Amino acid sequence: MESIAWMAWTLPTAIFFAALACTLAVMTWLAATYPEAERVGILRIPTTRGDRLFISLIVAAVIHLVWIGLVGTDPIATVPIGEEGFEITSLWLATVISLVSGAVIFRTV
C-alpha cells in the first residue's frame, strides 16, 4: 500500500475511481451488445458514445477545476456518521453540475 501513499485516497476519490471503472465497464458492454452508430448533434460533427463520454469527462474536469479556483472546497455540512462525522464539501455541488452536464452532452452532442 506504500506504493500509492502519494495519492490522497479519500471517500470522494474512491467514489470517483469506482464510478469511472463502472462507466468504462458499461461502455464496453454497450459496445459489444449494441454496436455504435455515429450521430450528428449540436456540434455538427459525427460522434459516438465514446466521443461523448470523453467530452463529458473533459467538461467535468474543467467544471471541478473552475469550482475549486472560484469557490473552494469549504465544508457546507457535516453528516453524523462515526465519531467525527462526515463533512460534505461544496465540491459535491460541482459533481452534481458535472453529472447534469454529462447527461446533457449525451443527449445533445
C-alpha positions as YAML, in Angstrom:
chain: A
units: angstrom
residues:
- id: 1
  name: MET
  ca: [0.00, 0.00, 0.00]
- id: 2
  name: GLU
  ca: [3.01, 2.30, 0.37]
- id: 3
  name: SER
  ca: [3.42, 2.44, -3.40]
- id: 4
  name: ILE
  ca: [0.21, 4.50, -3.66]
- id: 5
  name: ALA
  ca: [0.68, 6.52, -0.47]
- id: 6
  name: TRP
  ca: [1.28, 9.68, -2.54]
- id: 7
  name: MET
  ca: [-2.41, 9.67, -3.53]
- id: 8
  name: ALA
  ca: [-4.96, 11.26, -1.24]
- id: 9
  name: TRP
  ca: [-7.34, 8.31, -1.00]
- id: 10
  name: THR
  ca: [-10.41, 9.93, 0.43]
- id: 11
  name: LEU
  ca: [-14.00, 8.77, 0.06]
- id: 12
  name: PRO
  ca: [-14.72, 11.14, -2.88]
- id: 13
  name: THR
  ca: [-11.55, 9.94, -4.62]
- id: 14
  name: ALA
  ca: [-12.52, 6.30, -4.17]
- id: 15
  name: ILE
  ca: [-16.07, 7.00, -5.39]
- id: 16
  name: PHE
  ca: [-14.69, 8.80, -8.46]
- id: 17
  name: PHE
  ca: [-12.40, 5.94, -9.48]
- id: 18
  name: ALA
  ca: [-15.06, 3.31, -8.79]
- id: 19
  name: ALA
  ca: [-17.60, 5.26, -10.88]
- id: 20
  name: LEU
  ca: [-15.05, 5.67, -13.69]
- id: 21
  name: ALA
  ca: [-14.30, 1.93, -13.70]
- id: 22
  name: CYS
  ca: [-18.03, 1.11, -13.74]
- id: 23
  name: THR
  ca: [-18.60, 3.61, -16.55]
- id: 24
  name: LEU
  ca: [-15.86, 2.05, -18.67]
- id: 25
  name: ALA
  ca: [-17.25, -1.43, -17.98]
- id: 26
  name: VAL
  ca: [-20.75, -0.36, -19.01]
- id: 27
  name: MET
  ca: [-19.44, 1.38, -22.14]
- id: 28
  name: THR
  ca: [-17.53, -1.78, -23.08]
- id: 29
  name: TRP
  ca: [-20.63, -3.91, -22.54]
- id: 30
  name: LEU
  ca: [-22.75, -1.49, -24.59]
- id: 31
  name: ALA
  ca: [-20.22, -1.51, -27.44]
- id: 32
  name: ALA
  ca: [-20.24, -5.32, -27.52]
- id: 33
  name: THR
  ca: [-24.01, -5.71, -27.16]
- id: 34
  name: TYR
  ca: [-25.30, -2.75, -29.15]
- id: 35
  name: PRO
  ca: [-22.89, -1.64, -31.89]
- id: 36
  name: GLU
  ca: [-22.40, 2.10, -32.05]
- id: 37
  name: ALA
  ca: [-23.79, 4.33, -34.75]
- id: 38
  name: GLU
  ca: [-22.34, 7.78, -35.24]
- id: 39
  name: ARG
  ca: [-24.74, 10.62, -34.54]
- id: 40
  name: VAL
  ca: [-24.59, 14.29, -35.51]
- id: 41
  name: GLY
  ca: [-25.66, 16.62, -32.71]
- id: 42
  name: ILE
  ca: [-25.31, 20.31, -31.90]
- id: 43
  name: LEU
  ca: [-21.56, 20.25, -32.62]
- id: 44
  name: ARG
  ca: [-22.35, 19.29, -36.24]
- id: 45
  name: ILE
  ca: [-19.73, 16.53, -36.19]
- id: 46
  name: PRO
  ca: [-20.41, 12.79, -36.05]
- id: 47
  name: THR
  ca: [-19.83, 11.45, -32.52]
- id: 48
  name: THR
  ca: [-20.06, 8.02, -30.91]
- id: 49
  name: ARG
  ca: [-20.82, 7.10, -27.30]
- id: 50
  name: GLY
  ca: [-17.09, 7.05, -26.58]
- id: 51
  name: ASP
  ca: [-16.66, 10.55, -28.02]
- id: 52
  name: ARG
  ca: [-19.50, 11.88, -25.89]
- id: 53
  name: LEU
  ca: [-18.05, 10.18, -22.78]
- id: 54
  name: PHE
  ca: [-14.66, 11.77, -23.46]
- id: 55
  name: ILE
  ca: [-16.21, 15.21, -23.95]
- id: 56
  name: SER
  ca: [-18.25, 14.88, -20.75]
- id: 57
  name: LEU
  ca: [-15.16, 13.81, -18.75]
- id: 58
  name: ILE
  ca: [-13.19, 16.80, -20.02]
- id: 59
  name: VAL
  ca: [-16.10, 19.15, -19.21]
- id: 60
  name: ALA
  ca: [-16.39, 17.62, -15.72]
- id: 61
  name: ALA
  ca: [-12.67, 18.18, -15.10]
- id: 62
  name: VAL
  ca: [-12.96, 21.82, -16.21]
- id: 63
  name: ILE
  ca: [-16.05, 22.36, -14.03]
- id: 64
  name: HIS
  ca: [-14.25, 20.96, -10.98]
- id: 65
  name: LEU
  ca: [-11.08, 22.99, -11.57]
- id: 66
  name: VAL
  ca: [-13.03, 26.20, -12.07]
- id: 67
  name: TRP
  ca: [-15.13, 25.42, -8.97]
- id: 68
  name: ILE
  ca: [-12.02, 24.87, -6.85]
- id: 69
  name: GLY
  ca: [-10.48, 28.07, -8.19]
- id: 70
  name: LEU
  ca: [-13.54, 30.27, -7.68]
- id: 71
  name: VAL
  ca: [-15.50, 28.72, -4.80]
- id: 72
  name: GLY
  ca: [-13.03, 26.47, -2.99]
- id: 73
  name: THR
  ca: [-13.72, 23.27, -1.09]
- id: 74
  name: ASP
  ca: [-15.12, 24.55, 2.19]
- id: 75
  name: PRO
  ca: [-17.40, 22.19, 4.14]
- id: 76
  name: ILE
  ca: [-21.08, 23.04, 3.87]
- id: 77
  name: ALA
  ca: [-22.48, 20.36, 6.19]
- id: 78
  name: THR
  ca: [-21.46, 17.51, 8.46]
- id: 79
  name: VAL
  ca: [-23.31, 14.20, 8.43]
- id: 80
  name: PRO
  ca: [-23.21, 12.44, 11.82]
- id: 81
  name: ILE
  ca: [-21.52, 9.24, 10.70]
- id: 82
  name: GLY
  ca: [-18.95, 7.76, 13.04]
- id: 83
  name: GLU
  ca: [-17.31, 9.60, 15.91]
- id: 84
  name: GLU
  ca: [-16.13, 12.65, 13.98]
- id: 85
  name: GLY
  ca: [-18.84, 12.82, 11.33]
- id: 86
  name: PHE
  ca: [-18.51, 13.07, 7.57]
- id: 87
  name: GLU
  ca: [-18.01, 16.53, 6.08]
- id: 88
  name: ILE
  ca: [-19.82, 17.37, 2.87]
- id: 89
  name: THR
  ca: [-17.83, 19.93, 0.91]
- id: 90
  name: SER
  ca: [-19.04, 22.35, -1.70]
- id: 91
  name: LEU
  ca: [-17.19, 20.24, -4.28]
- id: 92
  name: TRP
  ca: [-20.14, 17.83, -4.24]
- id: 93
  name: LEU
  ca: [-22.20, 20.61, -5.84]
- id: 94
  name: ALA
  ca: [-19.66, 20.74, -8.68]
- id: 95
  name: THR
  ca: [-20.07, 16.97, -9.03]
- id: 96
  name: VAL
  ca: [-23.84, 17.34, -9.37]
- id: 97
  name: ILE
  ca: [-23.35, 20.06, -12.00]
- id: 98
  name: SER
  ca: [-20.91, 17.75, -13.84]
- id: 99
  name: LEU
  ca: [-23.38, 14.87, -13.82]
- id: 100
  name: VAL
  ca: [-26.13, 17.10, -15.21]
- id: 101
  name: SER
  ca: [-23.80, 18.46, -17.90]
- id: 102
  name: GLY
  ca: [-22.78, 14.88, -18.79]
- id: 103
  name: ALA
  ca: [-26.43, 13.91, -19.25]
- id: 104
  name: VAL
  ca: [-26.96, 16.99, -21.45]
- id: 105
  name: ILE
  ca: [-23.88, 16.13, -23.51]
- id: 106
  name: PHE
  ca: [-25.02, 12.56, -24.07]
- id: 107
  name: ARG
  ca: [-28.46, 13.76, -25.17]
- id: 108
  name: THR
  ca: [-27.47, 16.64, -27.45]
- id: 109
  name: VAL
  ca: [-23.92, 16.20, -28.75]
...
